[in-house]
Amino acid sequence: MRKIFVVLLRELNARVRTKAFIISTLLLPVMMVMFAVLPALLSRGGNRTLRVAIVDGSSDSLGADVEASLAQQKLSRDTNSVPRYELHRVRANAAGIARVRDSLVAHTGISREHDPQALDGVLVLSDTTLVTGKLQYLGSNTSAFEAMGQLEGAVSRVLATTRLERAGVNPAVMMGAMTPADMQTVKVSDGKATGESGFASFIIAYIMGFILYLAMIIYGRSEEH
C-alpha cells in the first residue's frame, strides 16, 4: 500500500509540473469566469446617470406621469444617491411624433464633448401606449439588459397605476395584493433538511466538478504513459 501511494504521489507530482497541465488548469477557471461574468457586466450598462428624452405623444397626463416616475429613480437605494435619469420631455401630436423623435435621435449615441445636447436614449410614448402598453426606446445602450429592464419596469408601473385609477381601483391596495412570493430554497438529503440553500448546493457541485476535472486530466495523462 505504501508503494502504491509513493507511485501515485510521484505520478501526480510529475503531471502537475507539466506546462500543459498548468496552462489548462489556469485557463479553464479564467475562461469560465469570463463567460459567466463578462456578459453580466456588459448588460448592466454602467452605473451612471442616463440622459433620456421623452417624446410625449399622449393626449393626457401619461407623459408627465412617466417623467415623474423616472425622476424618482436613483442609482442606488441611498436617499442621497444621484438620479438614474436626466430627463427632457417634449410634447408632440400624432402627426409630429416621428419628426420630433428623429430630431432627438440625431443627438443620441454621440460624445458630449462633440455635442452638448448628446443623449443616451429617446423614449417615445404615443396616444395608444396606455391601452396597448407599446412604446419605443431608441438608444446607444439597448444591449444593457438590466438598464432596459429598469426603464421598462418603471414605465410599466405607471401604466398599471393609471389603469387602476381610471378603473376606480385603489392602486396602493392592488399593488399590495400583488406582492410577489419570496421563496427560500433548502436542500433535503436522506429525509432531513441540511440547511443548505440552492445557491450553496450549486457552488458545492461546481467545486466538486472542478476537482473531478483535475482528476480526469491527471488520470488521463498517466494512462497515456
N, C-alpha and C positions, 0 to 999 in steps of 0.2 A: 504493500500500500504506500509505503514511504517512497519507493522508487517511482511509482506512478505519479505521485504528487510532484516529485522532483522533475520528471519529464514534462508534465503539464505546465509547471511553472517556467521551465526553460523554453517551451514552445510559445507560451504566452508572451514571455519577455522578448523572444525573437520576433514575433509578429507585430507587437506593439511598436517596436523600434523601426519598422519599415516605413519608408516615406509614403507609400500608397495608403497604408492604414492611417497614418497621422493626418494626411491631407483629406481623405474621405471622412474621417471621424470629425474633423474640424469643420469641413464644408457643409456636411449634412445638417447639423443644427442651425448653422447660419442661414442656409437656404430655406429651411423650414420656417425660421423666424421671419425672414424677408417675405416669403409668400403669405404668411399669416398676418403680419403686422403692417407691411407696406401698403397694401390696398386699404386697410382701415385708416391709416394716417392720411392717405390721399383723399379718402372720401369725407374726411372731416371738414375740409375747406378752410382750415386756418382759424385761429382764434382772434379775429379782428372784426371791427365794425364794417358792415357792408352798406354801400351806398346804393339804394334802390329807389327807382322812380315808379310811382303808381299811376298808371293811366286809368282814370276813373270814368268809365263809360256807363256807369249805372245812373238811373234816373231818381234814385232815392239816397238814403244815407249809408249805403253799403260801403262805398269807398272811404268815407270818413271813419266808419267803424273799423274797417280793416287797418287803416292808418293808425288809429288809436291803439288797437291791439298790438300791432307790430312795434309801436313806440314803447310799449311796456316791456318788451323782451330785452333781457340782459345777457351778457356773455357768460355770466355765472350766477349762482344763487345769491351771491353777496348783494345786499341792497345798494351798496356804493359802486357796484360794477358798472362798466361803461355800457351804453346801449348796443344791442346787437345790430340794429339797423339805423342808418341815417336816411331819412325819408324825404321824398319830394313828390307831392300828389298834384297831378294835372288833370283837370276836368276835360272831357271830350264827349261830344254827341256821337250817335251811332255812325254818322257819315264820316266823322273826323277821327275815329279811333285809330285807323291804320296810319293816317298821316302823322298823328301825334306819336304813335308807337315808333314808327320808323325814324322820326327826328331824334328820339331819345336813344334808340338802338345805335345810332351813329356815334354816340358818346360812350358806348359800352365796350368794355374789354380793352380800353386804352389807358396807358400810364397817366397818372395825374400830373406828372411832370410835363407831359406834352399837351394835356387837356385838363384845365382846372375843373371842368364840369364832368369829368370822367365818372362813369357809373359801373357798378358791378352787375347790375341787372335791371330789367324793366318788368314790372308786374302789371298785367292787363286784365281789367275787370270789365265785363260787359253787362248789359241790362238783363241778360238771362243767367248770369252767374249764380244768383240766389236760388233759382229754380233748378237748374241743371247741375250746379256745382262745378261747371267747367270754367277754367281761367287759364291764362298763359303766362309763362315766365321765360324771358329771353335774357340770358346772362352768360358771363365768362366762367362761371363756377358751377355749371349744371352737373358736372361729374362728382361734385361733393355731395354725396347722398345724404349725409347727416344734416348738412345745412339746408338742403332742399326739403328734407323731411320736416325740419323745424318750421320752415316757412309754410309749407303746405298744412301742417298741423295747426299753426296759428290762424290761418285763413279758415280752415275747417271749423274751428271753434266759433269763429264769428258767424259763419253761415248757420251753424247749429243753433246758436243763441238767438239769432234773428228769426229763424224759422219758428222756434218755440214761442218767442214773444208774440209773433203775429198769429200764432195758433191759440193764444190765450193761456199758454202753459208757463209756469214759473221756471225759468232756466236753471236757477240755483237748485230747486228741488229735483229737477230732472237730471242734472249733472251729478248730484249726489247719489241718485239711484243708479247711475251708470258707472259708478266707481268700479274699476276692474278688480278682479281677484288677484291676490298676492300669494302664489302657491310656493310652499317650501318643499324641496325635494330631499328625502332622506333615504339612503341606501339600506336595504334589508338583506341580511345574509343568514342562512340557516334559521329562519324564523325569528330573528332578533334584529332590531334596529341598531345599526352600527354608529349612528351619529354623523356619518359622512354625508356631505351634500353631493349633488350630482356633479358639480364642478370639481370637487376634491377627487371623486372617483375617476373623472376624466384625466386629471393630472397624474394620478397613480398609474392608470392604464398607459398613458403616454410615456412615463418613465420606464415602465416595465417593457414596453415595446422597443424603446431605445436600447435597453440592456440586451434584449433579445437580438436586436440588430447587431450589436457588438459581438455577441456570442456567435452568431452565424458567420460573421466575417472571419473571426479567429478560427472557428472550426473549419470553414471552407478553405482557408489558406493552408491550414495544417494538412487537409486531405490532399491538396494539390501536390504536396511534397511527400 
